[in-house]
Amino acid sequence: MLDSEEAFAEFVQAAKNEGYQVPINERWQGMQNIRRASYEETRYKIEQYYRKLSL
């Protein structure tokens, strides 16, 4: 059993990193921003690429 909000957030992050879809209740604070790690890495790379183009 998960005993805290932090433990639940870690569980959701791990599940998403493994490719599972985890439905999140809109009323749960801070849970909407948990994204798959590969998504965040790709988003960062694209952001850096477009920053270089705009210079």
N, CA and C of each residue as an Amber inpcrd file, in Angstrom:
protein
   165
   0.8410000  -1.1690000   0.0000000   0.0000000   0.0000000   0.0000000
   0.8930000   1.2410000   0.0000000   0.4850000   2.2310000  -0.7460000
   1.2350000   3.4880000  -0.8050000   0.7990000   4.3720000   0.3520000
   1.7660000   4.9280000   1.0710000   1.4390000   5.6510000   2.2930000
   1.5360000   7.1660000   2.1960000   1.8880000   7.6880000   1.0190000
   1.9870000   9.1390000   0.9020000   1.7730000   9.5660000  -0.5470000
   1.5620000  10.8450000  -0.7200000   1.3910000  11.3970000  -2.0640000
   2.6690000  11.2250000  -2.8810000   3.8210000  11.3730000  -2.2320000
   5.1040000  11.2030000  -2.9260000   5.2890000   9.7700000  -3.4130000
   4.9160000   8.8110000  -2.5820000   5.0250000   7.4000000  -2.9750000
   4.1040000   7.1060000  -4.1530000   2.9070000   7.6860000  -4.1310000
   1.9740000   7.4910000  -5.2360000   2.5220000   8.1180000  -6.5130000
   3.1030000   9.3170000  -6.4130000   3.6800000   9.9810000  -7.5850000
   4.8250000   9.1510000  -8.1640000   5.6560000   8.5700000  -7.3090000
   6.7460000   7.7060000  -7.7760000   6.1980000   6.4640000  -8.4700000
   5.1300000   5.8990000  -7.9190000   4.4950000   4.7310000  -8.5260000
   3.9470000   5.0710000  -9.9120000   3.2530000   6.2010000 -10.0240000
   2.6920000   6.6300000 -11.3080000   3.8140000   6.8660000 -12.3090000
   4.8950000   7.5180000 -11.8930000   6.0270000   7.7810000 -12.7830000
   6.6360000   6.4760000 -13.2770000   6.8400000   5.5260000 -12.3910000
   7.4140000   4.2330000 -12.7770000   6.5040000   3.4980000 -13.7510000
   5.2160000   3.5310000 -13.5040000   4.2670000   2.8630000 -14.3980000
   4.2810000   3.5050000 -15.7780000   4.2920000   4.8300000 -15.8260000
   4.3190000   5.5200000 -17.1190000   5.6240000   5.2530000 -17.8560000
   6.7340000   5.2000000 -17.1390000   8.0230000   4.9020000 -17.7780000
   8.0410000   3.5110000 -18.4060000   7.2500000   2.6080000 -17.8620000
   7.1670000   1.2520000 -18.4020000   6.1180000   1.1290000 -19.5040000
   5.4430000   2.2370000 -19.8250000   4.4930000   2.2260000 -20.9350000
   3.0370000   2.0490000 -20.5500000   2.7510000   2.0170000 -19.2630000
   1.3630000   1.8780000 -18.8320000   0.6570000   3.2250000 -18.8820000
  -0.6270000   3.1910000 -19.1990000  -1.4430000   4.3970000 -19.1420000
  -2.0790000   4.4330000 -17.7640000  -1.9160000   5.5310000 -17.0720000
  -2.4230000   5.6490000 -15.7080000  -3.4310000   6.7900000 -15.6670000
  -4.7210000   6.4720000 -15.5090000  -5.7100000   7.5440000 -15.4200000
  -5.5330000   8.3130000 -14.1100000  -5.5760000   9.6130000 -14.2110000
  -5.3770000  10.4700000 -13.0450000  -6.6250000  11.3290000 -12.8380000
  -7.1060000  11.3610000 -11.6270000  -8.2470000  12.1890000 -11.2730000
  -7.8400000  13.6600000 -11.3630000  -8.6560000  14.4780000 -12.0060000
  -8.3460000  15.9060000 -12.1840000  -8.1870000  16.6410000 -10.8630000
  -8.7990000  16.1570000  -9.8110000  -8.7540000  16.8420000  -8.5150000
  -7.4760000  16.5700000  -7.7260000  -6.6680000  15.6330000  -8.1770000
  -5.4340000  15.3150000  -7.4630000  -4.3730000  16.3340000  -7.8290000
  -3.9500000  17.1100000  -6.8760000  -2.9740000  18.1720000  -7.0890000
  -1.6320000  17.6020000  -7.5170000  -1.0280000  18.1830000  -8.5510000
   0.3260000  17.8470000  -8.9490000   0.4900000  16.5610000  -9.7360000
  -0.5410000  15.7830000  -9.8840000  -0.4110000  14.5130000 -10.5930000
  -0.5390000  14.6760000 -12.1080000  -1.1580000  15.7550000 -12.5700000
  -1.3600000  15.9420000 -14.0020000  -0.0580000  16.1630000 -14.7440000
   0.9870000  16.5830000 -14.0610000   2.2540000  16.9110000 -14.7150000
   3.2310000  15.7390000 -14.7860000   2.8150000  14.5760000 -14.3530000
   3.7000000  13.4150000 -14.4200000   3.6400000  12.8620000 -15.8360000
   4.7810000  12.8690000 -16.4970000   4.8640000  12.3780000 -17.8720000
   5.9480000  11.3230000 -17.9680000   5.8330000  10.5290000 -18.9910000
   6.8220000   9.4820000 -19.2550000   8.1960000  10.1250000 -19.4420000
   9.2390000   9.5250000 -18.8840000  10.5900000  10.0910000 -18.9440000
  11.0540000  10.2770000 -20.3830000  10.7380000   9.3340000 -21.2630000
  11.1650000   9.4620000 -22.6630000  10.4760000  10.6460000 -23.3380000
   9.2590000  10.9610000 -22.9220000   8.5640000  12.1340000 -23.4570000
   9.3010000  13.4080000 -23.0570000   9.6680000  13.5000000 -21.7980000
  10.3750000  14.6890000 -21.3130000  11.7220000  14.8600000 -22.0140000
  12.4470000  13.7570000 -22.2260000  13.7400000  13.8260000 -22.9130000
  13.5690000  14.3130000 -24.3490000  12.5820000  13.7810000 -25.0410000
  12.3290000  14.1780000 -26.4270000  11.8990000  15.6300000 -26.4970000
  11.0460000  16.0420000 -25.5880000  10.5850000  17.4320000 -25.5630000
  11.7640000  18.3780000 -25.3570000  12.6880000  18.0130000 -24.4740000
  13.8640000  18.8340000 -24.2100000  14.7460000  18.9370000 -25.4520000
  14.9640000  17.8120000 -26.1350000  15.7930000  17.8170000 -27.3470000
  15.1860000  18.6940000 -28.4360000  13.8890000  18.5980000 -28.6190000
  13.2130000  19.4210000 -29.6300000  13.3060000  20.8920000 -29.2590000
  13.1160000  21.1960000 -27.9930000  13.2150000  22.5700000 -27.5130000
  14.6100000  23.1380000 -27.7810000  15.6490000  22.3600000 -27.4920000
  17.0210000  22.8050000 -27.7340000  17.2890000  22.9990000 -29.2230000
  16.7690000  22.1190000 -30.0440000  16.9420000  22.2150000 -31.4950000
  16.3540000  23.5260000 -32.0200000  15.1370000  23.8540000 -31.6060000
  14.5020000  25.0790000 -32.0850000  15.1520000  26.3340000 -31.5050000
  15.7170000  26.2390000 -30.3220000  16.4540000  27.3860000 -29.7720000
  17.6920000  27.6810000 -30.6110000  18.3860000  26.6290000 -31.0610000
  19.5660000  26.8190000 -31.9100000  19.1730000  27.4350000 -33.2450000
  18.0360000  27.0480000 -33.7850000  17.5750000  27.5960000 -35.0620000
  17.2290000  29.0760000 -34.9610000  16.7350000  29.4930000 -33.8080000
  16.2950000  30.8780000 -33.6600000  17.4450000  31.8470000 -33.3890000
  18.6430000  31.3510000 -33.1740000  19.7950000  32.2310000 -32.9010000
  20.3160000  32.8400000 -34.1220000
